[in-house]
Structure formats: structure tokens, C-alpha cells
Amino acid sequence: MVIPGTKYRVLIVTPYFKPAWEYGGPVRSVWNLARGLVVAGADVIVATTDADPTGKVIVPSFRSEEGISIYTFNRLFGNIPKINTYYYAPSLGAFLEKRIPQVDIVNLQGLYTWPTFSASRICARHRIPFIITLRGSLGNWGLRQKIIKKKLYLGIVEKKSVRLASALHYTVSAEYEEAPEWVKQVPFIIEPNGVEFGPILEGARWRKKIKVPQDAFLIGIVGRIHPKKGIDMLLEAFARTAGTEGIRLVIVGGGKPQDIRVIQNEVARLRLTRIVTMTGHIDGSTVSEAYAAIDLLALPSREENFGNVVIEALAQNTPVAVSPNVGLSTWVATQNVGDVIPLDPEAWAGYIRDLPRRRRDKTLHHRAIAQSHFDYRVVGQRMLDAYKRIIHQGP
């Protein structure tokens, strides 16, 4: 029960957290959510594991950053890949048993992991309201991956978690629309991920660092390398534009070694090594520099629940081109901050051929449009308002 005059106590349970940046958008989203809630006046706790795509993060078991209390727990069998993806951490379970009855609301990040499953049952037992941020886990793409395993786990375990939830959190309306009908029976909120809007940077130094001429039209793909990102399709489109002068592509991001090798091999097979650069994973201000350096962000995803990189690029006034399968594609089109290109190599090839005549206009107001919708402080306040409504209507 919230005592008048006190802060709302919010617990966020997530299988991985800062500084495990190589997990991509989900880590940045949860970090910005927690920060935004603190700015809005909430008392925020994050409970997570030491998971990292390359092993584990090296952080204290407890730390405080920007007013957020962060508790990190060791996974059992953390170095065994098949178990690692379930994020089993018994000491986290003991922490949740003690801490959940002391908070006002719990926000679980995703499905199909032990931390979120465990927290959902503890919340239900203590009648503490909780919401699940789905992060595409019940979308068409998500349900098609490891389909037999997921159907079994969903039917035996997670269907109950979803039905016990006080509400489900979708980041775009398209995510709600493609959810199964039984999921749509659960109360829901639709709020986007929040993004930090830092200063607009100059990209010339970063271009020089990756040896791309200043007068080249530079297209960038930013984020985790994964089959769903459509990078292979974009490379095929580039191969069809071999006669177009002045176009370069930079791929910024890490991923599983096997996924990276697939892209490297495709670049070599298509003879694109002269015009394609792969930087590997970068983070922090260097990412913002990369967004400032490119003339266009490309996101030709086969599936993209939201698309944080779209907003991060717009924060540097960089226009975007996305596939219709990106959650933000409708917003991109209606706000006129970029283009929506069909998921087809010939369509992208035609688009790329025309790009040298469409030099980036630094006077565009893409940033201002994006900031009014997605600034993490604005989103944090709206999320806290949603939490309050859920708390006061009861679990």
C-alpha cells in the first residue's frame, strides 16, 4: 500500500542489464526506463543477473547509479549456453521472495526466462500487481523461433504468467495487434521505449577513423547482428547497385560469432569488401558519433518489435529507412522522418541508387519530432502514471 506523501516503489526484474550492452536494445530500454522513473519521482530497484553475451558482467552485487538501486546475482551454470539463456540464479529468487512484498508494483522484462517466471509467481502469491513488458516475445516472429520448445513452455508455464499479470506492456500498437487473441484479453498499456537525447555531434572524426571519405554517402546499420535484422538482404541490394558511385555501408554491432561470420562471408561472396566496413560492437558516446557520421540509418529487419536505433539516429538528426516489419515503421511514415521500403532486395537497390541525389539536410527537425515522443524522461513519467493506475485499481 502506498503511504500518502511517499515515493512509489517500483521493482524491475530483468534477465540482463547495464553494462551488458551487447544484448542490444532491451538493455538500453530498461536502463532508460529506470532512469526515467527516477526522474518522475519513483523509488526504483533493478534485480538482474550477471548475464552477458560473451560470459558475464563484472559488477558489484549491489550498486547505485543515477538513483537506481541495482542488485546483480550470479547465474548457476552461467557458462553453459543452453542453460545460460534461461538465466537461472537461485540467489535472485531468494531476493525476490524478500523484496517483492515491500514494493508497490513489479515490472517484468520479457518472457521465457527464470527471473521473470519466478517473480510472476511471487507477485501473485503476495498480491503485488505486476506488468510484463513483452518485448516481442508473443509476436509472430518470436513465437516462430524454437517453435516446439516455446509452445510447450508457453502452454505449461508462461500462459499462466500472462493471465496473472495486472497488465501487459506493448511498445507499439502493432505489437498488440499481432498478439494471440487469448493474450488480448489481458489489460494492457502501450508506451514506447525511452531514449536519451544528448548533444548533436559532428561525425567527421568517426568517418576518418573508419576510413570513409567525407564526401561518400554513408548508410549505417547499427545494432546486434542477427538473422532477423535483414543485413543479408541489404548486402544483396548493395551488390545490385555496383555501378552507383559514392555509396558506402558501415555495419556497427556485435553478435554471436556464427552470425558475424555469416555476414562477413556474404560481404566477401558479393565482392563488397571495398564499400562495406564492419566495426564490431561499440557503445557510449561513440555510438552517437556513428549516428552523426552516417547520412542514413537502414533497418531492413524481418522483425523488429520497436527499433530503438531509429530514435537514436533521429536524435542526431539522421533520417532513417526501415522495412514495414519494424514496429516504428508507421510512425516513421506519418511523421515524415524517413522512408519505409518493402523487404525486397530490388526495392532497396532502387532506393540506394537514388540516395546520392538526396544529400542529408542538417536543418531538418527530425530530432525535435522524436524527442517530443520518446525522450526517456517523458516516457518515464507516462509509465509511472500507468503504474499508479494499476496500483490503485488493484491486482
VEXKE-591443 format. One record per residue: residue in one letter; x, y, z of N, C-alpha, C in turn. Coordinates in steps of 0.2 Angstrom, whole numbers, plus 5000, padded with zeros to 4 digits. Layout:
// VEXKE-591443
AXYZXYZXYZ ...
//
This chain:
// VEXKE-591443
M500449945000500050005000500450065000 V500350114996500750174995500450225001 I500950245005500850295010500850365007 P500250405008500250475005500950515007 G501150545002501750585003502450545002 T502450485001503050444999503050424992 K503650404990503850384983503550314982 Y503250314975503050244973503750204972 R503650134975504250094975504150044969 V504550044964504550004958505149964958 L504949894957505549844956505449824949 I506049824945506149804938506549734938 V506249684936506649624935506749604928 T507449594927507649584920508249534920 P508249494915508749444915509449474914 Y509549534911510149564910510149634910 F510649674911510649744912511249774911 K511349844911511949884910512449854915 P513049834912513349854906513349804901 A512849754901512849704895512549734889 W512949784886512649824881512549784874 E512949724874512949684868512249654867 Y511849654872511149624871510749674867 G511049734866510649774861510149824864 G509549834861509049874863508749864869 P508649804871508249794878508649824884 V509349814883509749844889509649914889 R509749944884509650024884508950044886 S508450004883507750024885507650024892 V507849964896507749954903508150014907 W508750024905509150074908508850144908 N508550164902508250224901507550224905 L507250164905506550164909506750174916 A507250144919507350154926507550224927 R507950254923508150324924507550374924 G507150364919506550404918506150404924 L506050344927505650334933505850374939 V506550374939506850404945506750484944 V506850504938506650574936505950594938 A505550544937504750564938504650554945 G505050534950504950534957504850464960 A505050414956504950344959505550324963 D505450274967506050244971506150174967 V506650174963506750114958507350064960 I507150004960507649944961507649904955 V508249884953508349834947508649774950 A508249714949508549654951508749614944 T509349594943509549564937510049504938 T510349484933510849434934511549464930 D512049424931512749444928512749424921 A512249414917512249384911512549434906 D512949414901513249454896513349404890 P513249424884513349384878513949344878 T514549374880515149344880515349314886 G514949304891515149274898514749304903 K515049354907514649384912514949454914 V514549504916514749564918515149564924 I515649604925515949614931515749674935 V515249674939515049724943514949704950 P514849754955514749734962514049704963 S513949664968513249634969512749684970 F512949744973512449804974512849864972 R512549904968512749974966512250024965 S512350084966511850134965512050184959 E511650194954511850234948511250274947 E511350344947510850394945510250384949 G510350364955509750354960509350284959 I509650244955509350174954509750124959 S509450084963509750034967509749964962 I510349944961510449884956510749834960 Y510349774960510649714963510749664957 T511349634957511549584952511749524955 F511449464952511549404955511949354950 N512349304953512649264949512249204946 R512249194940511849134937512249064939 L511849014940512048954940512148924933 F512748884932512848864925512848914920 G513148974922513149034918513549024911 N514048974911514448964906514248914901 I513648884903513348834898512848864894 P512948864887512548904883511748894884 K511548834884510848814884510548834890 I510848824896510548844902510648924903 N511248954900511349024901510749064899 T510449044893509849084891509249084895 Y509249034900508649034905508849084911 Y509449104912509649154917509449124924 Y509649064925509449034932509949064937 A509649094942510049124948509649114954 P509849064958509449044964509449104969 S510049144970510049194975509649254973 L509449264966509049314964508349294967 G508149224966507449204969507349224976 A507849214980507849224987507749304988 F508149344984508049414985507349434983 L507049404978506349424976505849404981 E505949344984505449324990505449374995 K506049404997506049455002505849525000 R506049544994505949614992505249634989 I504949584985504349594981503749614986 P503649584992503149614997503249684999 Q503849714998504049785000503949834995 V503749814989503649864984502949874982 D502749924978502149944976501949904969 I502449894965502249864958502949834956 V502849784952503449754948503349754941 N503949774937503949774930504349714928 L504149664925504549604922504649624915 Q505349604913505549624906505549554902 G505149544898505149484893504849424897 L504849374893504549304895505149254893 Y505049194895505449134894506149134898 T506149174903506749174907506549154915 W506949124918506849104925506749164930 P507049224929506949284934506249304933 T505949314927505349334926504749284928 F504849224927504449174929504349174936 S504949174940504949164947504649224950 A504749284947504449344950503749354949 S503449324944502749324942502349284948 R502649224949502349184954502349214961 I502949244963502949284970502549334970 C502449374965501949434965501249414966 A501049354962500349334963500249304970 R500749274973500649244980500549304985 H500949354984500849414989500449464986 R500049454981499549504978499849574977 I500449574974500849634972500649644964 P500449694962500249704955500949704951 F500949674945501449664941501249674933 I501749704930501649714922502149674919 I502049644913502549614909502649654903 T503249684902503449714896503649654891 L503249644886503349584881503949584877 R504149644874504749644870504749594864 G504149594861504049554855504049474856 S504049454863504049384864503449344862 L502849384861502249354859502049374852 G502549404848502449424841502549364837 N502349374830502449314826503149294825 W503649334824504249314824504549274830 G504349304836504549274842504349204843 L503649194842503349134843503649084837 R503849104832504149054827504849024828 Q505149064833505849044834505848984840 K506248934838506148874843505448854845 I505048844839504348844840504048794845 I504348734844504148674849504248694856 K504848714857505148724864504648784867 K504548834863504148894865503448874866 K503148834862502448814863502348774869 L502848734870502748694877502848734883 Y503348774883503548824888502948874889 L502648894884502148944884501548914887 G501348854885500748824887500848804895 I501448774897501448744903501648804908 V502048854907502248904911502048974910 E502149004904502049074903501349094902 K500949054899500249074899499949094905 K500149054911499849074917500149144919 S500849154918501149214920500749274916 V500649264910500249324906499549334909 R499249284911498549284913498549314921 L499049304924499149334931499349404931 A499549424926499849494926499249544926 S499449604930498949654931498849694924 A499449694920499349724913499949704909 L499949704903500449694898500649754895 H501349764894501649824891501849814884 Y501549844879501749844872502049914871 T502649914866502949974865502650004859 V502349974854501950004849501349964848 S500849994844500149964843500249904839 A500749904834500749844830500949784834 E501349794840501449734844500849704847 Y500349744849499749724852499349684846 E499349714840498849694835499049624833 E499749604833499949534831499949484837 A499749504843499749464849499149414848 P499249354850498749304850498049324854 E497549304851496849334854496849324862 W497049264864496949254871497449304875 V497949324872498349374876498049444876 K497649464871497249524871496749534876 Q496549474879496049484885496349514891 V497049514891497349544897497449614897 P497249654902497349734902498049754899 F498049804896498749824893498849904893 I499449914892499649984891500149984884 I500150044881500550054875500950114876 E501650104878502050154879502750144875 P503050184872503650174868504250164873 N504850144870505450144874505650214874 G506050234880506350304880507050304878 V507250364875507950364873508250434876 E508850434877509150494879509350534873 F509250604873509450644868509950694870 G510550664869511150704871511350764865 P511950794866512050844861512150814854 I512050864849512150844842512850844841 L513150794838513850784837514050794830 E514750804829515050804822515250734821 G515150714815515350644813516050634809 A516350694807516950694803517450654806 R517650654812518150614815518050544815 W517450524816517250454816517350424809 R517150464804517250444797517950434796 K518350474798519050474797519350404800 K519150394806519350334810519150274806 I518650264803518450204799518650214792 K518950264790519250274783518750274778 V518250314779517650334774517750404772 P517750414766517850484763517250524766 Q517450594767516950634770516450654764 D516550644758516050654753515650594751 A515750534754515450474752514750484756 F514250454752513550444755513550384760 L513550394766513650334771513050314774 I512850244772512250214775512550174781 G512150174787512350134793511850084795 I512050034797511649984801511949984808 V511549994813511849994820511449944824 G511749904828511449864832511749794832 R511449744836511649674836511549644829 I512049604827512049564821511649504822 H511149494819510649444820510249424813 P510149364812509749354806509149394804 K508749414810508149444809508249514806 K508849544807509049614805509049624798 G509049574794508949584786509649614783 I510149604787510849634784511049594778 D510849534777511049494771510649524765 M510049534766509649564761509849634759 L510149674763510349734761511049734758 L511449684759512049674756511849654748 E511349604748511149584741510949654737 A510649694740510349754737511049804735 F511549804739512149844738512449804732 A512449744731512849704726512449724719 R511849744719511449764713511549834711 T511949874716512049944714512749954713 A513149904710513849914710514049974706 G513649994701513850054697513750124700 T513450124706513250184709513850214713 E514150264711514750294714514550334721 G515050324725514950364731514550344737 I514350274736513950244742514350204746 R514350204752514650164757514250134762 L514350074765513950044770514450034776 V514250054782514550034788514049994793 I514349934795513949894800514249894807 V513849924811514049944818513749894823 G514049844826513749804831514149734831 G514049704837514249634838513749584837 G513849524840513349474840513649404841 K513349354840513649284841514149274835 P514649244837515249234832514949204825 Q514549154826514249124819513849174815 D513449224818513049264815513549324811 I514049334815514549384812514949354806 R515049294807515449254801514949254795 V514349244796513849234790513949304786 I513849364790513949424786514549434783 Q515149424787515749434784515849384777 N515649324777515649284771515249314766 E514649344767514249374762514549434759 V514849474763515249534760515749504755 A516149454757516649434753516349394747 R515849354747515549324742515249374737 L514949434739514649484734515149534732 R515849524734516349564732516249634734 L516049644741515849714743516349744748 T516949704749517449724754517649794753 R517649824747517949894746517449944749 I516749934749516249984751515949964757 V516049904760515749894767516249884772 T516149914778516549914784516149884790 M516449844793516149814799516649834805 T516349874810516649904816516649854822 G516249804822516149774829515749814834 H515649794840515249824845515549884847 I515249944848515450004851514850024855 D515050074860514450094864514650164867 G514250194871514350254874514350314869 S514750364870514750424865514950404858 T515350354857515550334851514950314846 V514450284849513850264845513550334843 S513450384847513150444845513550474839 E514250464840514650494834514550454828 A514450394828514250354822513650374819 Y513050384823512450414821512550484817 A512950524820513150584817513450584811 A513950534810514350524804513950494798 I513450454799513150424794512550474791 D512450464784511950504781511250474781 L511250404783510550374783510650314787 L510150304792510150234796509750194792 A509950134791509550074787509350024792 L508750004793508449954797508049914793 P508249864789507849824784507649754788 S507449764794507349704798506749664796 R506849594796506249544795505749554801 E506049564807505549584813505949624817 E505649674820505849724824505349754829 N505349724835504749744839504649824840 F505249854841505149934842505649964837 G506349964838506849994834507150054837 N507450044843507750094847508250134842 V508650104838509150134834508850184829 V508150184828507850234824507850294827 I507650294834507550354838508250384839 E508750334841509450364842509750394836 A509550374830509850404824509450474823 L508850474824508450544824508750594829 A508950564835509250614840509850654837 Q510150624832510750654829510550694822 N509850694821509550724815509750684809 T509850624810509950574804509350544802 P509150554796508550514793508650444793 V508050404792508050334793507650304787 A507850244785507450204780507350134784 V506750114784506550054788506150004784 S506149944786505649894782504949904786 P504449884782503749884786503749844792 N504149794793504149754799504449784805 V504649844805504949874810504349904814 G504349894821503749924825503649994824 L504150034823504050114822503950134815 S503850084810503850104803503250154802 T502650134805502050184804502250254806 W502550254812502750324815503250354810 V503650324808504150354803503850384797 A503350344794503050374788502550434790 T502150424795501750484797502050544799 Q502650534802503050594805503550624799 N503550584794503950604788504750614790 V504950574794505650574796506150524793 G505850494788506250434784505750404779 D505950344777505650314772505550234774 V504950204771504850134773504850104766 I505350054766505550014760505349944760 P504949914756504749844756505349804757 L505249744760505849694762505949654756 D506349694751506449654745507149694742 P507649654740508249674738508249724732 E507749714728507749754722507449824724 A506949824728506649884731507249924734 W507649894738508149934742508649954737 A508849914732509349934727509149994723 G508450004721508250064718508250124723 Y508150114729508150164734508850194735 I509350144735510050164736510350194730 R510150174724510350214718510250284718 D509650304721509450374721509750414727 L510050384732510250414738510750474736 P511250464732511750524731511450584729 R510850584726510550644725510150674730 R510150644736509750664742510150674748 R510650714747511150734752510750754759 R511050734764510650744771510650824772 D510050844774509950914776509950924783 K510450954786510650964793510051014796 T509651044792509151094795508551054797 L508450994795507850954797507750954804 H507150944806506950944813506750874815 H507050824813506950754815507050744822 R507550774825507650774832507150794836 A506850854835506350884839505750844839 I505550814833504950774832505050714837 A505650684836505750624840505750634848 Q506050684849506150704857505450714860 S505050744856504350754859503950694861 H504150644857503850574859504150524863 F504850524863505250474865505750494870 D505850554872506350574877506250524884 Y506750494886506650454892506350484898 R506350544899506050574905505350584904 V505150594898504450604896504050534897 V504450484894504150414894504150384901 G504650404905504650384912504050414916 Q503850474915503350504918502650464916 R502650454910501950414907501950344910 M502550314911502550244914502350244921 L502650294925502450304932501750314933 D501450354928500650374929500350304927 A500550264923500250204921500250154927 Y500850154930500950114936500450134942 K500350194943499950224948499250194947 R498950204940498350174939498250104940 I498750064939498749994940498749984948 I499150014951499150004958498550014962 H498150074960497550094963496950054961 Q497050024956496449984954496449914957 G497049894959497149834962497449774957 P497749724960498049674955497449634953 
//
